[in-house]
Amino acid sequence: MQSMKSPVLSAADQKYDVDIVIAGGGLSGLSAALTAAENGVKAIVLEKLPFVGGAGIFPEGSLGIGTRYQKEKGITTTTDQVFAKVMEFHHWRCNASVIRTLLNESGKTIDWLTDHGVVIKNIRTMFPPEKSLQVWHIYEGHGARVVKVMSESIKKKGGLILTRTPVKELLINNKGVVTGVVAENAEGETVTVNAKAVIIATGGFASNKRMLKKYVPDVSTPGMAKLMYRGPVVDGRKGDGINMALSANAALAGMGTLAGNSPYLDNEPAIRQFSGPDYMKQMRCALSQPFLWVNKHGDRFYNESFGSVFSDVYNAMTSNGGLMWSIFDGNMQKFMVENGPLTPFNAIVVPGQKMTALDEGIQKGIELGFAFKADTIEELANKIHIKPEKLRETIEKVNRYAGQKNDPDFSRKPEHLIKFDTRNGPYYALKGLRAFFLTLGGIQINTKMQALNGNGEVIPGLYVTGQDMGGLYDSTYDLLAEGSASSFALSSGRIAVRGIVQIDLARTSKDV
Ligand SMILES: Cc1cc2nc3c(=O)[nH]c(=O)nc-3n(C[C@H](O)[C@H](O)[C@H](O)COP(=O)(O)OP(=O)(O)OC[C@H]3O[C@@H](n4cnc5c(N)ncnc54)[C@H](O)[C@@H]3O)c2cc1C
């Protein structure tokens, strides 16, 4: 067995011989490691950061079809139904076979997690019951609890997880078989792992600015406002796995697609608006309220009632220069303080929850440049560089719609059509920018999660999971298949290990 670049080992350097080496200890890497441990397969997880979990600590829940939980609740959604919806959504511009495989596995994956102690709190949906597929299984303690349960089970079963050990390169022999990795630990020592197979599970490239600019048109389109990033402050997801797979001649798929978010206030890090102080969370909630959203020209551009359908908002903002203004008057501001929001911000600020930190938030927002306040509509418009007559015209139009309780432009819900006081201020504007939380492009794979080259041939010994997989989404994250990203990550880890047991562990040394 030879490496592409043979590392020079010193006495302190470490060497492991295992069946499977897993690069990345997030959702897909841990699910692979746990599956290996359960099957008596010797695996090692190498994680770049000092802690495991990756983006996997964030998900509220995952897609599952045919779970025990659904059966108990009388939910009868079938894989055929979900597959049909997913294909309709992506217009078949995606890897249909891999998607079908992952959907087939999704229910078993949820049941498997619950066998390990993960608790399903409920099935949530962002859609009306008649539209919902009812597949989004919400975890008690969210993804963080799933990560904890999996890593504890792995350790109990004797599996090995090394943190602060980024994988640097693949070992590839002269027959093109991937035979291990070279990593580096916190002491700067080389860690060489020889294995029958490598699983790449490094979570995509959400925090690699250079790769985002290179591969994602939404980021590099001239004239577009800044794209916010909603992810951990310390983030290991820099495309390492994708670049290592490229070094083994793997092919890319769907690299231009992001999972976009609803807008965030123009203040970084965006994750503070999700999990920071109350005033930030409440300001983020105020931003998404369905009073009035306008683009940089002062025109409405979206049905404000559906602010939580985040992929749609992201796309609408992308078609409008990437920027929006949320406008409200003094009465609306008072309503939020005294009664809470009209529409929830996830489960973070919900109707009935008084937004008592809003005044503080507006004050801070004015200082930081993402909130604006004025005594007249015209003064507010000037502050946000919109033609005063245009903003007044849009507000008066919304007032007419509120009077007739009908929005003939975008069908905003009648209960969200509320009149502005056009004579007496104050008036407020909050600046929102597009945000994203995941990259969806990566390496081409087959239904066993094996990496493929540009000719569709398997790269022996190389498997790809989670956000490093490419070609599963067309232009947009599919929200109707709620929780698909984490579901696909968890299931792909399990499927990859099964493939390795069948294929790579059965290989004789002659084949290698
Ligand atoms: C804010 C937020 C909210 C989300 N909410 C949802 C949701 O509600 N539903 C849903 O389905 N999905 C959600 N997701 C997506 C979900 O978290 C991902 O789909 C999932 O975590 C992907 O798993 P993964 O294993 O590919 O990557 P991750 O879980 O991100 O793990 C990748 C790991 O690899 C490590 N790594 C990177 N490079 C190296 C290297 N060279 N060597 C070793 N280790 C390396 C990283 O540090 C990281 O720990 C959310 C994501 C975010 C950020």
The ligand as an SDF file (V2000), in Angstrom:
LIG
                    3D

 53 58  0  0  0  0  0  0  0  0999 V2000
  -28.2990   26.5060   11.8930 C   0  0  0  0  0  0  0  0  0  0  0  0
  -28.6130   25.1750   11.2510 C   0  0  0  0  0  0  0  0  0  0  0  0
  -29.8880   24.6280   11.3930 C   0  0  0  0  0  0  0  0  0  0  0  0
  -30.2000   23.4090   10.7980 C   0  0  0  0  0  0  0  0  0  0  0  0
  -31.4670   22.8930   10.9310 N   0  0  0  0  0  0  0  0  0  0  0  0
  -31.8110   21.7460   10.3000 C   0  0  0  0  0  0  0  0  0  0  0  0
  -33.1280   21.1610   10.4370 C   0  0  0  0  0  0  0  0  0  0  0  0
  -33.9790   21.6530   11.1770 O   0  0  0  0  0  0  0  0  0  0  0  0
  -33.3990   20.0330    9.7440 N   0  0  0  0  0  0  0  0  0  0  0  0
  -32.4610   19.4160    8.9660 C   0  0  0  0  0  0  0  0  0  0  0  0
  -32.7490   18.3860    8.3710 O   0  0  0  0  0  0  0  0  0  0  0  0
  -31.2060   19.9050    8.8720 N   0  0  0  0  0  0  0  0  0  0  0  0
  -30.8600   21.0450    9.4990 C   0  0  0  0  0  0  0  0  0  0  0  0
  -29.5810   21.5270    9.4080 N   0  0  0  0  0  0  0  0  0  0  0  0
  -28.6300   20.7780    8.5640 C   0  0  0  0  0  0  0  0  0  0  0  0
  -27.9010   19.6500    9.2890 C   0  0  0  0  0  0  0  0  0  0  0  0
  -27.2610   20.1760   10.4070 O   0  0  0  0  0  0  0  0  0  0  0  0
  -26.9070   19.0110    8.3130 C   0  0  0  0  0  0  0  0  0  0  0  0
  -27.6390   18.4680    7.2380 O   0  0  0  0  0  0  0  0  0  0  0  0
  -26.0580   17.9070    8.9290 C   0  0  0  0  0  0  0  0  0  0  0  0
  -25.4190   18.3320   10.0970 O   0  0  0  0  0  0  0  0  0  0  0  0
  -25.0290   17.4360    7.9110 C   0  0  0  0  0  0  0  0  0  0  0  0
  -24.2640   16.4090    8.4610 O   0  0  0  0  0  0  0  0  0  0  0  0
  -22.7630   16.2040    8.0030 P   0  0  0  0  0  0  0  0  0  0  0  0
  -22.2490   15.0190    8.7010 O   0  0  0  0  0  0  0  0  0  0  0  0
  -22.6760   16.2420    6.5300 O   0  0  0  0  0  0  0  0  0  0  0  0
  -22.0160   17.5220    8.4740 O   0  0  0  0  0  0  0  0  0  0  0  0
  -21.8060   18.1240    9.9700 P   0  0  0  0  0  0  0  0  0  0  0  0
  -22.8490   17.5920   10.8710 O   0  0  0  0  0  0  0  0  0  0  0  0
  -21.6840   19.5770    9.8000 O   0  0  0  0  0  0  0  0  0  0  0  0
  -20.4080   17.5030   10.3630 O   0  0  0  0  0  0  0  0  0  0  0  0
  -19.2260   17.7310    9.6340 C   0  0  0  0  0  0  0  0  0  0  0  0
  -18.0490   17.6000   10.5910 C   0  0  0  0  0  0  0  0  0  0  0  0
  -16.8390   17.4290    9.8550 O   0  0  0  0  0  0  0  0  0  0  0  0
  -15.8120   18.1560   10.5150 C   0  0  0  0  0  0  0  0  0  0  0  0
  -14.6910   18.3770    9.5710 N   0  0  0  0  0  0  0  0  0  0  0  0
  -14.6100   19.2600    8.5620 C   0  0  0  0  0  0  0  0  0  0  0  0
  -13.4330   19.1250    7.9200 N   0  0  0  0  0  0  0  0  0  0  0  0
  -12.7620   18.1280    8.5330 C   0  0  0  0  0  0  0  0  0  0  0  0
  -11.4980   17.5160    8.3310 C   0  0  0  0  0  0  0  0  0  0  0  0
  -10.6670   17.9180    7.3520 N   0  0  0  0  0  0  0  0  0  0  0  0
  -11.1190   16.5140    9.1480 N   0  0  0  0  0  0  0  0  0  0  0  0
  -11.9250   16.1000   10.1600 C   0  0  0  0  0  0  0  0  0  0  0  0
  -13.1340   16.6550   10.4110 N   0  0  0  0  0  0  0  0  0  0  0  0
  -13.5570   17.6390    9.5880 C   0  0  0  0  0  0  0  0  0  0  0  0
  -16.5210   19.4050   10.9670 C   0  0  0  0  0  0  0  0  0  0  0  0
  -15.7980   20.0850   11.9690 O   0  0  0  0  0  0  0  0  0  0  0  0
  -17.8520   18.8280   11.4590 C   0  0  0  0  0  0  0  0  0  0  0  0
  -17.7910   18.4500   12.8140 O   0  0  0  0  0  0  0  0  0  0  0  0
  -29.2190   22.7170   10.0370 C   0  0  0  0  0  0  0  0  0  0  0  0
  -27.9320   23.2640    9.9160 C   0  0  0  0  0  0  0  0  0  0  0  0
  -27.6320   24.4740   10.5110 C   0  0  0  0  0  0  0  0  0  0  0  0
  -26.2380   25.0390   10.3650 C   0  0  0  0  0  0  0  0  0  0  0  0
  1  2  1  0
  2  3  1  0
  2 52  2  0
  3  4  2  0
  4  5  1  0
  4 50  1  0
  5  6  2  0
  6  7  1  0
  6 13  1  0
  7  8  2  0
  7  9  1  0
  9 10  1  0
 10 11  2  0
 10 12  1  0
 12 13  2  0
 13 14  1  0
 14 15  1  0
 14 50  1  0
 15 16  1  0
 16 17  1  0
 16 18  1  0
 18 19  1  0
 18 20  1  0
 20 21  1  0
 20 22  1  0
 22 23  1  0
 23 24  1  0
 24 25  2  0
 24 26  1  0
 24 27  1  0
 27 28  1  0
 28 29  2  0
 28 30  1  0
 28 31  1  0
 31 32  1  0
 32 33  1  0
 33 34  1  0
 33 48  1  0
 34 35  1  0
 35 36  1  0
 35 46  1  0
 36 37  1  0
 36 45  1  0
 37 38  2  0
 38 39  1  0
 39 40  1  0
 39 45  2  0
 40 41  1  0
 40 42  2  0
 42 43  1  0
 43 44  2  0
 44 45  1  0
 46 47  1  0
 46 48  1  0
 48 49  1  0
 50 51  2  0
 51 52  1  0
 52 53  1  0
M  END
$$$$
